[in-house]
Amino acid sequence: MMYRISIRKCIYSILFCLGLVASAFAQEFRFTTTVSNNTVTQDEPFQIQFMLENGSNVTSFTPPSFKDFEVLQGPSQMQGQSIFNGKRSEYIALSYLLQPKHVGSFTIAGAQARVNGNVVKSNPVLIEVRKGNAQQQQQQQPPASAGAYPSHRGQGGEDLPEGFLKKGEDINEKLKKNIFLKVEVDKTNLYEGQQLTATYKLYTRLPTNSSVTKVPAFKGFSAKDIELPNPPQATEERVNGIPYKVFTIRKTLLFPLQSGTLELDPVEVDNQVRLVKMVSSKRNNGGRGGKDPFEDFFNDPAFKDPFFDDFFNRPEVEYQDVPYKIQSNPISITVKPVPVDGRPVSYNGAVGKFNMTAVVDKNKLTTDDALTLKVTINGQGNVNLLNSPKIDVPAGFDKYDPKVTDDIEKNSNPLSGKRTFEYVLMPQEAGDHTIPAVEFSYFDPEANSFKTLRSEPFNIHVAQGKHIKQDKQDFGVARNELVKNDTGVLDWTRHHSWFVLSPWFYILLLLPLLAAAGIILNKRRKDYNTTNAAALKLRYANKVALKRLELAARYLKEGKDKAFYEETSRAVWGYLSTKLKIPMADLSKQLVQEKLNVRHINGSNTHDLFSLIDNCEVALYAPGQDNRKMQGTYEQAVTIISNLEQALKN
């Protein structure tokens, strides 16, 4: 009796602990709304952010109504994970840049999201909007604005700010000299798959409110952005001895997917530059004895303040907001192919510096169990593009496609992390087996050589399980007995009947009619196929396209834009690999173009195909696509694959 009570207490204790753990994990989920400032002026932009922390299976997001505000930018999506005190936290954040339309108090309702099938809401926020004035306008710090700028000497020896527009000064020349974009790359000559870091910077010496209107598409590259502070933090650099405020617009890790000369597209930025002009002074100059009315003004200590707060609030100045659009220069990158000489058999496209470990979860098992072989590759390089190493298994095992998981270090440069491949192996025969060593080769661009990593072979003992595999039947001598034939005379009984009363009479009578009907139907079917050959080809082509894009259609329905564009791109490349008989590791736009030209397929077909691929690449690194654009991309993919299917059959 006491033994039963002890078991019951133990079970209750375990259930209680599991409940506490589940409650602790459930409490970690949060959906919050935050703003950069709860009190703003009517002409002052502010940022609102909706953050989902530890939300699993997020399928939809609906922002609140911003009817009393103007949306200047957004939504900007950011996601990632962090580890604090051993606890991992994942988050998804969407941000908007808003500007009030009216003065007053406004409540912005919370956003809605569907998490794990349940609808959740974030908290509302209260915004107090006040009437703006010149001082508040000058103190406003938009996302890409300048604060303190160096000054230059005026005609009378006085210090004037760079944002001061002198009489007769050319505005365009002033803007061109003081605001520009610059692209910095750490290398312009590299190997296919080698990392290239591109940094886009805005240099300015003028107060400006800037917004990026066109981002580079990075055609021919796999791109991974480095997260930057939001709002951007200014640094100072000197160009030809002149100090500039510098804002990093974008920093991206690029991995070329093909050899040749590739070009980094320019980035475009719209600026609203605020310049200051002097106007006639209206103050009474009596008693000054002809003294220069601006003398006290230029000697005022407030004018020496680097932020010029008092200067911009004086009645002797006025503002002029000037729009100014700039773009960076395109940069050509020379990409060399990975050498062919000395390339190992196990090389499959890895470029960088890597290590490899390979382990099995057990060395002894039965034919009823499964064996897991885990191969982990870590290091620096194109970790996100690593292909699975080839695994040779004995004849007594069945192998399945590996499960791939990534653990990329956040904001690492060069890109660092690891990719794990888990192979499930099913033994079919009992006995002692040896799984050969796993080989992984990569190209080291610094050493300009290939390197091969090799694990130890794995000795596996497999015992017979409960499920016994059926052996093949043995038809050897003395293994089977044949039934002896009976050679005696059998008794037969003959029954006489009229054939006209037999069912066979009527069946034979109907046979000519059935044959005639079959001939007529067959002729009609051939005539229909002849007259509708094009339609039938298109129908079968559409079936191929829809089969390829079946998973992408599901992501489209669920509103998962990134997964949709990844699956669409994968479907298109997979279709090209299958139809043109090109291995996935060798796929490139140039090779596809050559294969299509050999089959005399060009013109709008190839143009639309590469346009679709480029659009998918752009969408992967410019998140926040709407459903209508995704629907258009899906229909375009179906049409392109259908046209190619029809053209390749002709």
Secondary structure, 3 states (H helix, E strand, C coil): CHHHHHHHHHHHHHHHHHHHHHHHHHHCCEEEEEECCCEEECCCCEEEEEEEECCCCEEEEECCCCCCEEEEEEEEEEEEEEEECCEEEEEEEEEEEEEECCCEEEEECCCEEEECCEEEECCCEEEEEECCCHHHHHHCCCCCCCCCCCEEECCCCCEEECCECCCCCCHHHHHHHHEEEEEEECCCEEECCCCEEEEEEEEECCCEEEEEEECCCCCCEEEEECCCCCCCCCEEEEECCEEEEEEEEEEEEEEECCCEEEEECCCEEEEEEEEEEECCCCCCCCCCCCCCCCHHHHHCHHHHCCCCHHHHCCCCEEEEEEEEEEECCCEEEEEECCCCCCCCCCEEEEEEEEEEEEEECCCEEECCCCEEEEEEEEEEECHHHCCCCCCCCCCCEEECCCEEEEEECCCCCCCEEEEEEEEEEEECCCEEEEECCCEEEEEECCCCEEEEEECCCEEEEEECCCCCCCCCCCCCCCCCCCCCCCCCCCCCCCCCCCHHHCHHHHHHHHHHHHHHHHHHHHHHHHHHHHHCHHHHHHHHHHHHHHHHCHHHHHHHHHCCHHHHHHHHHHHHHHHHHHHCCCCHHHCCHHHHHHHHHHCCCCCHHHHHHHHHHHHHHHHHCCCCCCHHHHHHHHHHHHHHHHHHHHHHHC
